[in-house]
């Protein structure tokens, strides 16, 4: 199907949907004359004509070209039931070209003015016929609904007979069996207060064993022991010295950079104890250029750095204004891998973490 034909069929379909049947048929006639085997054109034609004979002729062509065309067989059955086909003499052709329509019989009524239902209504009637065979279904549904409603009403009535909750007086009488020195304890407006008051009285009077089983000596002994152990651990941790720094090796690695005095030191970072080297730089291009060079230089000597350091890093400082600009750290294992050639420069840079 060419694009022009497809566009024409789309326009014809839209005209049928808008109720402009004559305009739709005028578009379809040339298409069917040029291509009488276009099943989609015949199907739209069926919905664009106004007489049963033309509709039957269109449906016959649809079923000839596509016997299983959706809805065609049902629509043909509905059309035959509503307008039985006249007998045709033997040998007369049943399918005729569009350009030579046969003369209408003289007693054929004008279907355009009889107010008969449209073909779409016939299709709806045809699809509704199977449903008429099960007329008992609505009555069955209604009966089931009545049964369900009756059961629900019975449950609601049964739920309404719940016995009333006990009054506060009854609760007070039940609790009053506990001996107490205060006669007014059992005569209280709030049942909850009665229960709370009676409970500790029973525990103190009737269960003296609880007092005998308490071991305050063990408890007081355990608590100081735990405290002393924690204090001792904290003291040991606080006194652990940082890993040793080989200042000569680190200094020779960064000697080409303006290292801050006493700028090689151990400090904490997100990785843990980190060997930082502080270098002077100015904000902007110098900072962006100098910082990677310092990190690469530190990575080269990372295999010689003490294993107690979890990371190495560069601290860039604006020495003129005594201001920290940037602090970068990287895991020591990543630096060692880069120095050994096992990690690319780009992957090494992706491992840097700003602090």
C-alpha positions as MATLAB code, in Angstrom:
seq = 'XXXXXXXXXXXXXXXXXXXXXXXXXXXXXXXXXXXXXXXXXXXXXXXXXXXXXXXXXXXXXXXXXXXXXXXXXXXXXXXXXXXXXXXXXXXXXXXXXXXXXXXXXXXXXXXXXXXXXXXXXXXXXXXXXXXXXXXXXXXXXXXXXXXXXXXXXXXXXXXXXXXXXXXXXXXXXXXXXXXXXXXXXXXXXXXXXXXXXXXXXXXXXXXXXXXXXXXXXXXXXXXXXXXXXXXXXXXXXXXXXXXXXXXXXXXXXXXXXXXXXXXXXXXXXXXXXXXXXXXXXXXXXXXXXXXXXXXXXXXXXXXXXXXXXXXXXXXXXXXXXXXXXXXXXXXXXXXXXXXXXXXXXXXXXXXXXXX';
ca = [
       0.000    0.000    0.000;
       1.426    3.325   -1.094;
       1.612    6.299    1.212;
      -1.009    8.130   -0.865;
      -3.476    5.242   -0.578;
      -2.896    4.930    3.143;
      -3.494    8.655    3.599;
      -6.711    8.439    1.569;
      -7.981    5.544    3.697;
      -7.176    7.487    6.853;
      -9.152   10.483    5.595;
     -12.076    8.244    4.620;
     -12.079    6.624    8.041;
     -12.135   10.034    9.751;
     -15.050   11.112    7.527;
     -17.001    7.969    8.484;
     -16.370    8.687   12.160;
     -17.648   12.236   11.592;
     -20.804   10.942    9.904;
     -19.885   12.289    6.457;
     -20.606    9.050    4.609;
     -20.996   10.431    1.089;
     -17.638   12.235    1.283;
     -15.966    9.078    2.567;
     -17.459    6.947   -0.226;
     -16.288    9.456   -2.862;
     -12.722    8.939   -1.614;
     -13.013    5.147   -1.524;
     -14.479    4.586   -4.994;
     -11.278    5.493   -6.900;
      -9.160    3.417   -4.515;
     -11.322    0.310   -4.998;
     -11.466    0.799   -8.746;
      -7.669    0.892   -8.917;
      -7.154   -1.896   -6.372;
     -10.218   -4.130   -5.864;
      -8.234   -6.423   -3.529;
      -7.598   -3.805   -0.832;
      -9.332   -5.400    2.156;
      -8.976   -2.348    4.407;
     -10.579   -0.129    1.786;
     -13.510   -2.540    1.472;
     -13.972   -2.583    5.247;
     -14.167    1.208    5.445;
     -16.461    1.138    2.401;
     -18.897   -1.120    4.307;
     -19.320    1.613    6.916;
     -19.567    4.415    4.373;
     -22.473    3.132    2.216;
     -26.163    3.693    2.900;
     -27.860    0.606    1.386;
     -27.793   -3.015    2.545;
     -26.893   -4.174   -0.960;
     -23.745   -2.048   -1.032;
     -22.874   -3.116    2.507;
     -23.341   -6.782    1.601;
     -21.165   -6.383   -1.466;
     -18.422   -4.776    0.630;
     -18.592   -7.506    3.278;
     -18.468  -10.241    0.618;
     -15.243   -8.742   -0.711;
     -13.794   -8.437    2.795;
     -14.555  -12.108    3.526;
     -13.253  -13.122    0.106;
      -9.906  -11.424    0.736;
      -9.635  -12.138    4.482;
     -12.131  -14.744    5.805;
     -11.007  -14.099    9.401;
     -11.123  -10.308    9.213;
     -12.108   -9.115   12.721;
     -15.851   -8.386   12.974;
     -16.648   -9.089    9.327;
     -18.433  -12.435    9.828;
     -20.539  -11.130   12.730;
     -21.546   -8.046   10.763;
     -22.507  -10.205    7.767;
     -24.686  -12.413    9.990;
     -26.441   -9.378   11.450;
     -26.976   -7.941    7.977;
     -28.454  -11.213    6.693;
     -30.791  -11.464    9.668;
     -32.032   -7.920    9.195;
     -32.076   -7.867    5.365;
     -32.252  -11.388    3.869;
     -30.495  -11.557    0.511;
     -32.681  -11.957   -2.572;
     -32.175  -15.091   -4.638;
     -29.791  -14.556   -7.522;
     -30.187  -16.563  -10.747;
     -27.670  -19.308  -11.286;
     -24.527  -18.165  -13.023;
     -24.971  -14.507  -12.131;
     -21.815  -12.971  -10.676;
     -22.086  -12.152   -6.982;
     -19.114   -9.786   -6.819;
     -19.179   -6.891   -9.245;
     -16.764   -4.046   -9.874;
     -17.479   -0.687   -8.365;
     -18.004    1.017  -11.740;
     -20.999   -1.177  -12.855;
     -23.586   -1.382  -10.061;
     -26.701   -3.435  -10.988;
     -30.086   -1.696  -11.248;
     -32.058   -1.769   -8.052;
     -35.317   -3.773   -8.022;
     -38.381   -1.536   -8.358;
     -39.790   -2.565   -4.977;
     -36.556   -1.926   -3.062;
     -37.238    0.751   -0.426;
     -35.070    3.808    0.089;
     -32.899    2.716    3.009;
     -31.519    6.221    3.469;
     -34.934    7.495    4.608;
     -36.423    4.504    6.452;
     -34.693    5.329    9.726;
     -33.242    1.817    9.933;
     -30.376    1.266   12.355;
     -26.854    1.883   11.038;
     -24.379   -0.867   10.311;
     -22.527   -0.010   13.504;
     -25.786   -0.643   15.401;
     -26.121   -3.985   13.594;
     -22.600   -4.858   14.675;
     -23.519   -3.991   18.249;
     -26.689   -6.109   17.956;
     -24.684   -9.003   16.570;
     -22.199   -8.822   19.427;
     -25.072   -8.630   21.949;
     -26.908  -11.760   20.630;
     -24.810  -14.329   22.565;
     -25.608  -12.565   25.777;
     -29.364  -13.108   25.330;
     -28.901  -16.848   25.775;
     -28.093  -16.501   29.468;
     -31.066  -14.524   30.766;
     -30.965  -16.270   34.130;
     -27.571  -14.724   34.993;
     -28.977  -11.419   36.378;
     -31.401  -13.286   38.656;
     -28.613  -15.473   40.009;
     -26.460  -12.426   40.736;
     -29.343  -10.677   42.532;
     -29.992  -13.791   44.633;
     -26.340  -14.013   45.645;
     -26.298  -10.329   46.606;
     -29.396  -10.816   48.825;
     -27.759  -13.776   50.575;
     -24.575  -11.785   51.243;
     -26.586   -8.827   52.582;
     -28.542  -11.131   54.916;
     -25.336  -12.648   56.285;
     -23.815   -9.194   56.888;
     -26.959   -8.007   58.724;
     -26.874  -11.111   60.921;
     -23.218  -10.520   61.813;
     -23.876   -6.872   62.659;
     -26.812   -7.806   64.912;
     -24.678  -10.425   66.634;
     -21.900   -7.918   67.166;
     -24.339   -5.523   68.820;
     -24.985   -7.976   71.728;
     -21.499   -7.646   73.194;
     -21.749   -7.653   77.007;
     -21.030   -4.283   78.643;
     -17.633   -3.578   80.090;
     -17.277   -4.029   83.873;
     -17.941   -0.909   85.874;
     -15.244    0.768   87.974;
     -16.994   -0.515   91.124;
     -16.448   -4.132   90.084;
     -12.755   -3.555   89.468;
     -12.350   -1.883   92.824;
     -13.956   -4.900   94.553;
     -11.624   -7.311   92.775;
      -8.522   -5.406   93.822;
      -9.735   -4.736   97.354;
      -8.745   -8.276   98.485;
      -5.144   -7.094   98.849;
      -4.422   -6.200  102.459;
      -3.443   -2.605  102.980;
      -3.069   -0.227  105.874;
      -4.883    2.561  104.088;
      -8.628    1.803  103.941;
      -9.101    4.530  101.342;
      -6.873    2.794   98.790;
      -9.683    0.517   97.566;
     -12.187    3.352   97.324;
     -10.841    5.193   94.284;
     -12.653    6.568   91.262;
      -9.981    5.422   88.775;
      -9.573    1.592   88.522;
      -6.137    2.073   87.034;
      -4.893    3.875   90.135;
      -6.190    1.019   92.309;
      -4.205   -1.571   90.396;
      -1.006    0.479   90.451;
      -1.332    1.108   94.207;
      -2.014   -2.518   95.080;
       0.778   -4.022   93.022;
       3.804   -2.638   94.909;
       2.071   -3.500   98.204;
       1.946   -7.178   97.188;
       5.583   -7.200   96.091;
       6.856   -5.628   99.288;
       4.762   -7.722  101.689;
       4.379  -11.175  100.129;
       7.740  -11.682   98.329;
      10.551  -10.920  100.766;
      12.768  -13.368   98.814;
      13.451  -10.649   96.238;
      15.249   -8.634   98.952;
      17.390  -11.628   99.921;
      18.481  -12.437   96.357;
      19.832   -8.944   95.560;
      23.626   -8.878   95.454;
      24.647   -5.244   95.677;
      28.244   -6.227   96.382;
      28.676   -7.976   92.989;
      27.047   -5.085   91.112;
      29.173   -2.455   92.771;
      32.265   -4.568   92.082;
      31.500   -5.106   88.350;
      30.802   -1.466   87.501;
      34.115   -0.056   88.757;
      35.944   -2.901   87.010;
      34.372   -2.016   83.642;
      35.121    1.642   84.197;
      38.720    0.966   85.102;
      39.185   -1.240   82.019;
      37.724    1.399   79.741;
      39.921    4.058   81.307;
      42.994    1.933   80.860;
      42.174    1.252   77.191;
      41.608    4.927   76.501;
      44.885    5.834   78.096;
      46.781    3.301   75.978;
      45.124    4.510   72.734;
      45.851    8.152   73.467;
      49.511    7.443   74.048;
      50.114    5.556   70.784;
      52.632    7.617   68.815;
      52.147    8.326   65.099;
      54.074    6.247   62.583;
      57.610    7.390   61.949;
      58.227    9.756   59.013;
      61.292    9.480   56.808;
      61.699   13.232   56.381;
      64.775   12.852   54.149;
      62.980   10.612   51.632;
      59.795   12.691   51.576;
      61.751   15.930   51.455;
      63.803   14.804   48.461;
      60.589   13.790   46.624;
      59.044   17.257   46.985;
      62.183   19.404   46.986;
      61.175   21.077   43.695;
      58.008   22.457   45.318;
      57.697   25.365   47.805;
      57.131   23.206   50.870;
      55.964   24.989   54.000;
      58.384   24.920   56.950;
      57.674   21.840   59.032;
      54.983   21.049   56.470;
      55.580   17.275   56.397;
      53.468   15.834   59.201;
      51.005   13.147   60.221;
      47.334   14.128   60.536;
      43.935   12.493   60.507;
      41.806   12.224   57.338;
      38.805   10.233   56.164;
      41.206    7.323   55.532;
      42.791    7.449   58.986;
      46.345    8.526   59.863;
      47.672   10.305   56.773;
      51.101   11.615   55.760;
      50.436   15.198   54.569;
      52.869   17.534   52.803;
      51.983   21.254   52.910;
      52.944   23.274   49.810;
      52.537   27.003   49.096;
      50.382   27.939   46.088;
      48.276   30.795   44.829;
      44.579   30.325   44.043;
      43.722   29.638   40.438;
      45.867   28.135   37.723;
      48.934   27.556   39.892;
      46.871   25.635   42.429;
      45.293   23.442   39.734;
      48.691   22.732   38.172;
      50.790   22.247   41.304;
      48.483   20.003   43.326;
      48.515   16.987   40.915;
      52.315   17.230   40.602;
      52.701   17.019   44.385;
      50.372   14.002   44.548;
      52.292   12.191   41.789;
      55.611   12.891   43.522;
      54.322   11.568   46.863;
      52.941    8.460   45.167;
      56.412    7.607   43.827;
      57.836    7.279   47.361;
      54.658    5.719   48.847;
      56.170    2.182   48.910;
      58.781    3.462   51.378;
      56.226    5.185   53.624;
      55.632    3.432   56.937;
      52.746    0.943   56.803;
      51.171    2.684   59.778;
      49.972    5.443   57.438;
      46.626    4.671   55.841;
      46.983    7.392   53.205;
      49.171   10.143   51.767;
      48.062   13.625   50.826;
      48.856   17.194   49.771;
      47.810   20.314   51.651;
      47.856   23.406   49.427;
      48.152   26.689   51.335;
      48.007   30.344   50.296;
      51.122   31.319   52.238;
      50.731   35.042   51.511;
      47.376   35.120   53.291;
      47.964   32.131   55.587;
      44.842   30.407   54.213;
      44.186   26.762   53.448;
      43.153   26.301   49.805;
      42.785   22.555   49.259;
      43.560   19.298   51.046;
      43.620   16.053   49.062;
      44.286   12.508   50.310;
      44.454    9.096   48.652;
      44.553    5.570   50.004;
      48.154    4.392   50.426;
      47.472    1.131   48.581;
      46.215    3.072   45.537;
      49.381    5.196   45.610;
      51.571    2.084   45.790;
      49.705    0.529   42.878;
      50.196    3.703   40.832;
      53.912    3.761   41.636;
      54.184    0.111   40.521;
      52.388    0.837   37.234;
      49.345   -1.249   38.167;
      47.013    1.784   38.240;
      46.594    4.325   35.472;
      46.996    8.047   36.033;
      43.270    8.692   35.481;
      42.234    5.904   37.872;
      44.706    7.218   40.433;
      43.213   10.712   40.206;
      39.685    9.293   40.609;
      40.807    7.795   43.929;
      41.667   11.242   45.370;
      39.317   12.468   48.085;
      39.045   16.089   49.194;
      39.292   16.553   52.948;
];
